[in-house]
């Protein structure tokens, strides 16, 4: 899993799996969901992220060893 923030475009991308994307679905005008052939979610992208989330603060919980 990767979390990337692009300050120059104010875009937040959360990648759940490194798979080939079969389809990108617009959830709204600023949110895109990427899915693979089998329908599993690969990633979600948020445009204008600093207005919609707290991109400067990240908390990670429940990481398995």
C-alpha positions in Angstrom: 0.0 0.0 0.0 1.3 3.4 -0.9 0.1 6.9 -0.1 1.3 9.7 -2.3 0.6 13.4 -2.1 1.5 15.7 -4.9 1.8 19.3 -3.6 2.0 20.9 -7.0 -1.4 19.6 -8.0 -2.9 19.1 -4.5 -3.7 15.5 -5.3 -3.7 12.6 -2.9 -3.4 9.0 -4.2 -3.9 5.9 -2.0 -2.7 2.8 -3.8 -4.0 -0.4 -2.3 -2.5 -2.9 -4.7 0.0 -2.7 -7.6 -2.2 -4.2 -10.3 -3.2 -3.3 -13.9 -6.1 -0.9 -13.8 -9.0 -2.1 -15.9 -11.3 0.8 -15.3 -11.3 4.2 -13.6 -14.6 5.3 -12.1 -15.5 8.9 -11.3 -17.2 8.9 -7.9 -17.6 12.7 -8.2 -15.8 15.5 -10.0 -12.8 15.3 -7.7 -12.6 11.6 -6.8 -11.5 8.7 -9.0 -11.6 5.0 -8.1 -9.3 2.6 -10.0 -10.3 -1.1 -10.2 -8.7 -4.2 -11.8 -10.4 -6.8 -14.0 -11.9 -8.7 -11.1 -13.4 -5.6 -9.6 -11.0 -5.2 -6.8 -10.1 -1.6 -5.9 -6.5 -0.7 -6.8 -6.4 3.0 -5.8 -8.4 6.0 -5.0 -7.4 9.6 -6.0 -8.6 12.8 -4.4 -8.2 16.1 -6.3 -8.1 19.3 -4.2 -7.0 17.1 -1.3 -6.0 19.8 1.1 -9.5 21.2 1.0 -11.1 17.7 1.6 -8.6 16.0 4.0 -5.9 16.8 6.4 -3.0 15.9 4.1 -0.4 17.2 6.5 -1.3 14.7 9.2 -1.1 10.9 8.6 -1.9 8.2 11.3 -1.3 4.6 10.5 -2.9 2.0 12.8 -3.1 -1.8 13.0 -0.1 -2.7 10.9 0.4 -6.5 10.9 3.9 -7.8 11.4 
